[in-house]
Amino acid sequence: MMNLNRKFHFILTCLLGLVISSFFGLGIGYPASLNAQTNSLQPIPTINWQNTQLPDWSQITFGNLPAISTNGSFSAPSEIISQLKYDPSRSWVAGQTPDSFLKLSDFEEAFKLQNFDLSSIAKIVGLDLNALSLDKFGVMAFQTLESLVKAIPNLSQMPIQEVPPVLELLNNKLTTEFNPSQTIGDLLQQSPLVGKLEFSAIDLNKYKLNTIPGIDTTPIGAFKDWQGTTINSIPGLKDIPFSKFPNPISSIGVDVGMIDIAFGTAEQQRSNTISGSDVEGFNVRCDRECAHVELSGNPKVLGKQWISGKSQEVRGGQGILASVNGGKEPTGRHPYGEAFKVVIWDVSEPEAQVNQALFFRICIRGLVDLGCTPYFIGPVPFMTYKEMMPMFLGLVEPGVSRGVSTPTGASNGGTKSTFNDSSFTSNSISNSLSYLFPSTFKGDCSLTHQGVVLGGLSSALSEIEGNYDSVGAYACDNRGNCGRGLGSKQFMSYRDDVRALIASKPAGNDFLAKLDSGSPVTGDEMLLYFSPLDQEALFRTEASNLIDRTSLQTDPTTGQKFSDKRLIERVAQMHFGGAAIPIDNSAKDINNRFTVKSYGEKAAANYQSVLQTMGCS
């Protein structure tokens, strides 16, 4: 039960609410995103819907959203960048607008921005494409000649001399003569390596967009590494209203609640909530430091509490990226879909006022699907409300508390409204990404078997065989087993243990059939079914078994049991030619690169070098 001062304050706000409500009838509304300490913020454009102010998404763009209020960063490991073929890393500082640090990949599913082409963007925002230079189209910095022709197939039919940027690229980078009148496609067919030339090697500012025919009508998603492009790197994209995206923003549900009372962090034990995450549900209990707004209205929302995300965090994220930011995000809701999260941020009892903020996430989809981070990029100021104002809630579903939020330690009670907070700045991607790229195993000197450092042996063989995404040529052994070598140890795809791992994945049997038939297979495709974690786990099992077997054998050169360097040589020989291969055999592989003996010697030399690099004594 509230005290007398609180009751008096409540009566005053009720009277104020009556005055404000009269303005709703005239379609005026209360100015959004305006608070006592940030008067320079522009109001979020709104429309009046059933006496409730909703964002006017026909006027809101990434470019005119308020600036973020904290610094942060996201650093992807080199292994991730290598597999994705683009860099999802980014950093941001307070004062930047979201278009400058959010990338197209973050909205691949939510808004499908990659479906735009420059021509359609220009029509919406009134952009003169003829006035733009090639360097203003952000994806061009990532393109090779091969990828550009793949994105714009008609280019292959054009003479080289009719596409000036291509002509300069070839003139500058080719050491051999070429015929400028021949088509680009003919040149690529004659000299496929020419396709690897990168347009970043020339000054793209010298050329207008129209010097590459068809570039304006090609979907952004057709270009290589489009995912790594920021929104403001695509001409005009930051000025397109959210309502005109290929997959336009829309409200989820129609529920509205009246802000009854705003409470600071002194409040405890709140279980009738409508806030949380898409991981924990949207009725997560708060035990302490429960700044929130209590709602009134129809029976569906009466007495419900929306907890402040500045004071409470919950689990969030999907897939491997769910580990970023400690796996946490501010508690909140998704009334406008999953592109961002709406969070009650500052709650001021003295001012009877609450501010909302938006939080964004990083998503990495495609062939290497790492999921999405928690919604930790924010706060970006959004709407501001006074007590007795209606607030759009989206879809409120019944349910009991399915978890407890974690206090952030931020103080809201009795403070003036502010968006300056650093509770949710980013840390580098966490070690749980070792699930996909187990570099921690390779660098671990303590993981040994009979004195052999397994990570060192793994790296030693990888230096001979290839990377995690390496796919070998289709080949058959003398027993009629046919398949491909896969991954960093080139495990043959006809092995029973390899097949069992692949078959356990969705559509794994279809992939096995593809391998068995000799059909072309890409490294990215292979990683979906035979991940680096699978490869290293299989290697550990095999290496341990081979070490045990070798340690019982007699080395014919010494008359003693295999040990030290010779043990590594023999283990490598058996990995290379099978456990029954004769010791120091002179048989060669199908590529005539190594004999059994020379392979073992190379592996042992690599092993010693790797141990020194790892710092293993």
C-alpha positions in Angstrom: 0.0 0.0 0.0 1.4 3.4 -1.0 2.2 6.1 1.6 0.4 9.5 1.9 3.0 11.4 -0.2 2.8 8.8 -2.9 -1.0 9.0 -2.8 -0.9 12.7 -3.2 1.5 12.4 -6.1 -0.8 9.8 -7.7 -3.8 12.1 -7.5 -1.9 14.9 -9.2 -0.7 12.6 -12.0 -4.3 11.4 -12.5 -5.4 15.0 -13.0 -2.5 15.6 -15.4 -3.5 12.5 -17.2 -7.0 13.9 -17.8 -5.5 17.0 -19.4 -3.1 14.9 -21.6 -5.9 12.6 -22.6 -7.9 15.5 -24.0 -5.0 16.3 -26.3 -5.0 12.7 -27.6 -8.5 13.4 -29.0 -7.0 16.2 -31.0 -4.2 14.0 -32.3 -1.5 16.1 -30.7 0.0 13.6 -28.2 2.9 13.9 -25.9 6.4 14.5 -27.4 8.3 11.3 -27.5 11.9 10.7 -26.7 12.2 14.0 -24.8 13.6 14.1 -21.3 14.9 16.6 -18.7 18.6 16.0 -19.5 18.5 15.4 -23.2 16.4 18.2 -24.6 18.5 18.2 -27.8 16.9 14.9 -28.8 14.5 15.1 -31.7 11.1 13.6 -30.8 10.3 10.2 -32.3 7.5 10.8 -34.9 4.3 9.4 -33.8 0.8 8.6 -34.9 -2.4 8.4 -32.8 -4.0 5.0 -32.7 -6.9 4.5 -30.4 -5.7 7.3 -28.1 -2.3 5.7 -27.9 0.9 7.1 -29.5 2.7 4.7 -31.8 5.9 5.3 -33.7 5.2 6.6 -37.2 7.4 4.1 -39.1 6.7 5.9 -42.3 8.9 8.8 -41.0 11.5 6.8 -39.0 14.7 5.7 -40.6 18.0 4.3 -39.4 19.5 7.7 -40.2 17.2 9.7 -38.1 17.0 7.5 -35.0 18.6 9.0 -32.0 22.3 8.3 -31.3 23.5 5.5 -29.1 24.5 6.6 -25.6 27.4 4.2 -24.8 30.6 2.9 -26.3 31.0 -0.7 -27.2 32.6 -3.2 -29.6 32.3 -6.7 -31.0 35.5 -8.5 -32.2 35.2 -11.7 -34.2 38.1 -14.1 -34.0 40.2 -14.6 -37.1 38.9 -18.1 -37.5 35.4 -16.8 -37.8 36.4 -14.1 -40.3 38.2 -16.7 -42.4 35.2 -19.0 -42.6 32.6 -16.2 -43.2 34.8 -14.5 -45.8 33.8 -11.1 -44.3 34.4 -9.4 -41.0 31.3 -9.0 -38.7 33.4 -7.0 -36.2 32.4 -3.4 -35.4 32.7 -0.8 -32.7 30.6 2.2 -31.8 30.9 5.3 -29.6 28.3 7.4 -27.9 26.9 9.9 -30.4 26.8 7.6 -33.4 23.5 6.9 -35.1 22.6 3.2 -35.6 23.1 3.3 -39.4 26.9 3.8 -38.9 27.5 0.6 -36.9 24.6 -1.8 -37.7 25.3 -4.1 -40.7 23.0 -5.7 -43.3 23.6 -9.1 -41.8 21.9 -8.0 -38.6 18.6 -7.7 -40.4 18.9 -10.5 -43.0 15.8 -12.1 -41.7 14.0 -9.3 -39.9 13.9 -6.6 -42.7 15.6 -8.4 -45.7 17.5 -5.3 -46.7 19.6 -7.3 -49.0 16.6 -7.6 -51.4 16.9 -3.9 -52.2 18.7 -2.7 -55.3 20.1 0.8 -55.8 17.4 1.7 -58.3 14.6 0.9 -56.0 16.3 2.8 -53.1 16.8 5.8 -55.4 13.1 5.9 -56.3 12.0 5.9 -52.6 14.4 8.6 -51.4 14.8 10.6 -54.5 18.5 9.8 -55.0 20.4 10.7 -58.2 22.5 7.6 -58.9 24.2 9.3 -61.8 25.9 11.7 -59.4 27.4 8.9 -57.2 30.8 7.4 -57.6 31.5 3.7 -57.2 33.3 4.1 -53.9 30.0 5.2 -52.3 28.5 1.7 -52.9 30.0 0.0 -49.9 30.0 -3.6 -51.3 32.3 -2.6 -54.2 35.3 -2.6 -51.7 34.7 -6.3 -51.2 34.3 -7.3 -54.9 36.7 -9.3 -57.1 36.3 -9.4 -60.9 34.9 -12.9 -60.5 32.4 -12.0 -57.8 31.2 -8.9 -59.7 30.5 -11.0 -62.9 28.7 -13.6 -60.7 26.5 -10.8 -59.2 25.9 -9.2 -62.7 26.0 -12.1 -65.2 25.5 -9.8 -68.2 28.9 -8.3 -67.6 30.5 -11.4 -68.9 29.2 -10.6 -72.4 30.6 -7.1 -72.4 33.9 -6.1 -74.0 36.6 -5.2 -71.4 37.1 -1.7 -72.9 33.4 -0.8 -72.4 33.7 -1.2 -68.6 36.3 1.3 -67.5 36.8 0.1 -63.9 37.5 -3.4 -65.2 39.9 -2.1 -67.9 41.9 -0.1 -65.3 42.0 -3.1 -62.9 43.4 -5.3 -65.6 45.9 -2.7 -66.9 47.2 -2.1 -63.4 47.4 -5.7 -62.1 47.9 -8.0 -65.1 51.6 -8.6 -66.1 50.6 -10.3 -69.3 48.9 -8.7 -72.4 45.2 -9.0 -73.0 42.8 -7.9 -75.7 40.6 -5.0 -74.5 38.0 -5.9 -77.2 37.4 -9.4 -75.9 34.6 -10.0 -73.5 35.1 -10.2 -69.8 33.7 -13.7 -69.8 36.2 -14.9 -72.4 39.1 -13.6 -70.4 37.9 -15.2 -67.2 37.5 -18.5 -69.1 41.0 -18.3 -70.5 42.6 -17.1 -67.3 40.5 -18.0 -64.2 43.0 -16.5 -61.8 42.2 -13.1 -63.2 38.9 -13.3 -61.4 40.7 -13.0 -58.1 41.7 -9.4 -58.8 40.2 -7.1 -56.2 38.5 -3.7 -57.1 39.9 -2.3 -53.8 43.2 -2.1 -55.7 42.0 0.8 -57.8 40.6 4.3 -57.1 36.8 3.7 -57.3 36.2 7.4 -56.6 37.2 8.1 -60.3 34.2 6.2 -61.7 30.5 6.8 -61.6 28.1 4.0 -60.7 26.9 3.8 -64.3 30.3 2.8 -65.6 29.3 -0.7 -64.5 26.1 -1.6 -66.4 23.5 -3.3 -64.4 24.9 -2.5 -61.0 21.9 -0.4 -60.1 19.3 -3.1 -60.7 21.2 -5.9 -59.0 20.0 -6.9 -55.5 22.5 -6.0 -52.8 22.4 -9.6 -51.7 23.9 -10.8 -55.0 27.2 -9.1 -54.2 30.1 -10.9 -52.4 30.3 -10.1 -48.7 27.2 -7.9 -48.6 26.6 -9.0 -45.1 29.6 -7.1 -43.8 28.4 -3.7 -45.1 27.1 -1.1 -42.8 23.7 0.5 -43.5 25.2 3.9 -44.2 27.5 2.4 -46.8 24.6 1.7 -49.2 23.6 5.0 -50.8 20.1 6.1 -49.6 19.5 3.1 -47.4 19.7 5.0 -44.1 17.0 7.3 -45.3 14.4 4.7 -46.2 11.5 4.5 -43.7 11.1 1.3 -41.8 7.6 1.0 -43.3 9.1 0.6 -46.8 11.7 -2.1 -46.2 11.3 -5.3 -48.3 9.9 -6.9 -45.1 8.3 -3.8 -43.5 8.2 -3.3 -39.8 4.8 -4.0 -38.2 3.2 -4.1 -34.7 2.9 -7.4 -33.0 -0.4 -7.6 -31.2 -2.7 -4.8 -30.2 -2.4 -4.7 -26.4 -2.2 -1.3 -24.6 -1.7 -0.5 -20.9 -2.0 2.7 -18.9 1.1 3.6 -17.0 -0.3 3.6 -13.5 2.7 4.3 -11.4 6.5 4.5 -12.0 8.6 2.8 -9.3 12.4 3.0 -8.7 14.9 0.3 -7.7 13.8 0.2 -4.1 11.0 -2.1 -5.2 11.3 -5.9 -4.6 9.6 -9.1 -5.4 7.7 -8.4 -8.6 6.4 -11.6 -10.3 3.4 -10.3 -12.3 5.6 -9.1 -15.2 5.3 -8.8 -18.9 9.1 -8.3 -19.6 11.9 -10.8 -20.3 13.4 -12.2 -23.5 12.6 -14.5 -26.3 14.8 -17.1 -24.5 13.3 -16.9 -21.0 9.8 -15.7 -21.9 8.1 -12.4 -21.2 7.0 -12.9 -17.6 10.4 -13.1 -15.9 10.3 -12.5 -12.1 12.3 -9.8 -10.4 13.4 -10.3 -6.8 15.3 -7.1 -6.0 16.1 -3.7 -7.4 13.0 -3.9 -9.5 12.5 -0.5 -11.1 9.4 -0.8 -13.2 6.1 0.6 -14.4 2.9 -0.8 -13.1 0.1 -0.9 -15.6 -3.7 -0.5 -15.5 -6.3 -1.1 -18.1 -8.3 -4.1 -19.2 -8.1 -7.3 -17.1 -5.3 -8.7 -19.4 -2.8 -6.0 -18.3 -4.2 -4.7 -15.0 -1.6 -4.9 -12.3 1.1 -6.1 -14.7 4.7 -4.8 -14.3 7.2 -4.0 -17.1 10.6 -4.2 -15.4 13.4 -1.7 -16.3 16.2 -3.2 -18.4 18.6 -0.7 -16.9 18.2 -2.4 -13.5 17.6 -6.0 -14.7 19.1 -8.3 -17.3 18.0 -11.7 -18.6 19.4 -14.4 -20.9 19.2 -13.8 -24.6 20.7 -14.7 -28.0 20.6 -17.7 -30.3 23.2 -20.2 -31.4 26.9 -19.8 -30.7 26.7 -16.0 -30.6 24.4 -16.3 -27.6 27.5 -16.3 -25.4 28.4 -12.7 -26.3 28.1 -10.1 -23.5 28.0 -12.9 -21.0 24.8 -14.2 -22.6 22.8 -11.3 -21.1 20.6 -8.5 -22.4 18.3 -6.0 -20.7 14.8 -7.3 -19.9 12.2 -5.9 -22.2 9.7 -6.7 -25.0 9.3 -7.0 -28.8 6.2 -5.1 -29.7 7.6 -4.4 -33.2 9.2 -7.7 -34.0 12.7 -9.2 -33.5 14.8 -6.6 -35.3 15.3 -4.8 -32.0 14.2 -4.9 -28.4 12.2 -2.2 -26.6 13.3 -1.7 -23.1 12.0 0.4 -20.2 15.3 2.2 -19.3 15.2 5.2 -16.9 12.4 5.2 -14.4 12.0 8.4 -12.3 9.6 8.4 -9.4 10.0 12.2 -8.7 9.2 13.1 -12.3 6.6 10.3 -12.7 8.3 9.6 -16.0 9.8 6.6 -17.8 12.0 6.5 -20.9 12.1 3.6 -23.4 15.3 2.6 -25.3 16.0 0.3 -28.2 18.7 -2.4 -28.1 20.0 -4.1 -31.2 21.9 -7.4 -31.8 24.4 -8.9 -34.2 23.3 -11.8 -36.4 25.5 -14.1 -38.5 23.5 -16.3 -40.8 24.2 -18.0 -44.1 26.2 -21.2 -44.7 28.1 -20.7 -41.4 25.1 -20.0 -39.2 26.3 -18.7 -35.8 22.9 -17.3 -34.7 22.5 -13.9 -33.0 24.0 -12.2 -30.0 21.8 -11.0 -27.2 20.3 -7.6 -27.7 23.1 -5.7 -26.1 23.9 -2.8 -28.5 22.3 0.2 -26.9 20.7 2.2 -25.4 19.2 4.1 -28.3 16.7 6.6 -26.9 13.1 5.9 -28.0 9.8 7.0 -26.5 9.1 8.9 -23.2 6.0 8.6 -21.1 4.4 10.2 -18.1 2.2 8.4 -15.6 -1.4 8.0 -16.7 -0.4 7.8 -20.4 -1.2 4.8 -22.5 1.7 2.7 -23.7 1.7 0.2 -26.6 2.7 -3.3 -25.3 2.3 -5.5 -28.4 1.1 -9.0 -27.7 0.6 -9.7 -24.0 0.2 -13.5 -23.4 -0.8 -15.0 -20.1 1.8 -17.0 -18.2 3.5 -17.5 -14.8 7.1 -16.4 -14.1 9.6 -18.8 -15.8 12.8 -17.4 -14.4 14.4 -14.7 -12.4 16.2 -11.7 -13.8 19.6 -10.5 -12.6 20.2 -7.1 -11.1 22.7 -4.9 -13.0 23.5 -2.7 -10.1 22.4 0.4 -11.9 20.5 2.9 -9.8 17.2 4.4 -11.1 15.3 5.4 -8.0 15.1 9.1 -7.4 17.4 10.1 -10.3 16.6 12.3 -13.2 16.1 10.7 -16.6 19.3 10.0 -18.5 20.5 7.7 -21.2 24.1 7.7 -20.0 24.9 4.2 -18.9 27.6 1.6 -19.6 26.0 -1.5 -18.2 25.7 -3.2 -21.6 28.9 -2.5 -23.4 30.3 -5.4 -25.3 33.2 -7.7 -24.6 35.0 -9.7 -27.2 33.3 -12.8 -28.4 33.6 -15.5 -25.7 35.5 -18.7 -25.7 32.4 -20.8 -26.3 32.9 -20.1 -30.0 35.5 -22.8 -29.6 32.5 -25.1 -30.3 32.9 -24.1 -33.9 36.6 -23.2 -34.0 38.4 -25.1 -31.2 41.6 -23.0 -31.2 41.7 -23.4 -27.4 42.3 -27.2 -27.9 45.1 -26.6 -30.4 46.8 -24.2 -28.0 46.5 -26.3 -24.8 49.8 -27.8 -23.7 48.1 -29.7 -20.8 45.9 -31.9 -23.0 48.2 -34.9 -23.5 48.1 -38.6 -24.0 51.2 -40.6 -23.0 53.2 -37.5 -23.1 52.1 -36.4 -26.6 50.5 -32.9 -26.7 47.4 -33.6 -28.8 46.9 -30.0 -29.8 50.5 -29.9 -31.1 50.1 -33.1 -33.0 46.8 -31.8 -34.5 48.5 -28.6 -35.7 51.4 -30.6 -37.0 49.2 -32.7 -39.3 47.0 -29.8 -40.3 50.1 -28.0 -41.7 50.4 -30.9 -44.1 46.8 -31.7 -44.8 44.9 -28.3 -44.8 42.4 -26.2 -43.0 39.0 -27.1 -41.4 37.2 -26.3 -44.6 39.6 -28.2 -46.9 37.9 -30.7 -49.3 40.1 -33.2 -51.1 39.8 -34.7 -54.5 37.4 -37.6 -55.1 39.5 -40.8 -54.9 39.1 -44.6 -54.4 41.3 -47.0 -52.5 42.3 -50.5 -53.6 39.3 -51.9 -51.7 36.8 -49.9 -53.8 36.0 -47.4 -51.1 35.5 -44.0 -52.8 35.1 -40.5 -51.3 36.9 -37.3 -50.4 39.3 -36.2 -47.7 37.6 -33.8 -45.4 38.9 -31.1 -43.1 42.2 -30.3 -41.5 43.2 -34.0 -41.2 41.7 -35.1 -44.5 39.6 -37.9 -42.9 38.2 -39.9 -45.8 34.4 -39.6 -46.2 34.0 -43.4 -46.5 35.2 -44.0 -42.9 32.5 -45.3 -40.7 33.2 -42.8 -37.9 33.1 -39.9 -40.3 29.9 -41.1 -41.8 28.2 -41.5 -38.4 29.0 -37.9 -37.5 27.7 -36.6 -40.8 24.6 -38.8 -40.8 23.7 -37.4 -37.3 23.2 -33.9 -38.8 19.9 -32.8 -40.5 20.1 -33.8 -44.2 23.4 -35.5 -43.4 22.5 -38.6 -45.4 21.8 -36.5 -48.5 25.3 -34.9 -48.1 26.8 -38.4 -47.8 25.2 -39.4 -51.0 26.7 -36.3 -52.6 30.1 -37.2 -51.4 29.7 -40.8 -52.5 28.7 -39.7 -56.0 31.8 -37.5 -56.5 29.7 -34.3 -56.9 31.5 -31.0 -56.2 31.5 -30.0 -52.6 32.5 -26.6 -51.1 34.4 -26.1 -47.9 31.5 -24.0 -46.4 29.0 -26.8 -47.2 31.3 -29.4 -45.7 31.6 -27.5 -42.4 27.8 -27.7 -41.9 28.1 -31.5 -41.7 31.6 -32.0 -40.4 32.4 -29.1 -38.1 35.8 -28.2 -36.7 34.6 -29.6 -33.3 33.7 -32.9 -35.0 37.1 -33.0 -36.7 39.0 -32.3 -33.5 37.0 -34.7 -31.4 37.5 -37.5 -34.0 41.2 -36.7 -34.1 41.6 -36.9 -30.4 40.0 -40.3 -30.3 42.1 -41.6 -33.3 45.4 -40.1 -32.0 44.9 -41.6 -28.6 44.3 -45.0 -30.0 47.2 -44.8 -32.4 49.6 -43.6 -29.6 48.5 -46.5 -27.5 49.1 -48.9 -30.3 52.4 -47.5 -31.3 53.8 -47.5 -27.8 53.5 -51.3 -27.8 55.4 -51.7 -31.1 59.1 -52.2 -31.5 61.1 -49.7 -33.5 63.2 -51.7 -36.0 65.9 -49.0 -36.0 66.5 -49.2 -32.3 65.1 -52.5 -31.2 63.2 -50.6 -28.4 59.6 -49.5 -28.0 58.7 -46.5 -30.1 59.2 -43.2 -28.1 59.8 -39.5 -28.5 60.3 -38.4 -32.1 60.0 -41.9 -33.6 56.7 -42.4 -31.8 55.3 -39.2 -33.5 56.7 -40.4 -36.8 55.0 -43.8 -36.5 51.6 -42.3 -35.3 51.7 -40.0 -38.3 52.5 -42.9 -40.6 49.5 -44.8 -39.4 47.2 -41.7 -39.8 48.6 -41.4 -43.3 48.4 -45.0 -44.5 46.2 -46.8 -42.0 47.1 -48.6 -38.8 48.4 -51.7 -40.7 50.8 -49.8 -42.9 54.3 -51.2 -42.7 56.8 -49.2 -40.7 58.8 -46.6 -42.8 57.1 -47.9 -46.0 58.1 -46.3 -49.3 54.6 -46.3 -50.7 53.4 -42.8 -51.9 50.1 -41.1 -51.8 48.0 -40.5 -54.9 49.5 -37.0 -55.4 53.1 -38.4 -55.1 53.9 -35.8 -52.4 55.0 -38.1 -49.6 56.0 -41.6 -48.9 54.8 -43.2 -45.7 58.3 -42.6 -44.2 58.7 -39.0 -45.4 55.2 -38.1 -44.2 56.1 -39.3 -40.7 59.3 -37.3 -40.7 57.6 -34.1 -41.9 54.9 -34.5 -39.2 57.5 -35.0 -36.4 59.4 -31.9 -37.6 56.2 -29.9 -37.6 55.3 -31.2 -34.1 58.6 -29.9 -32.6 58.1 -26.5 -34.3 54.5 -26.3 -33.1 55.5 -27.1 -29.5 58.0 -24.3 -29.5 55.4 -21.9 -30.8 52.9 -23.0 -28.2 55.5 -22.6 -25.4 55.2 -26.3 -24.3 58.2 -27.5 -22.5 
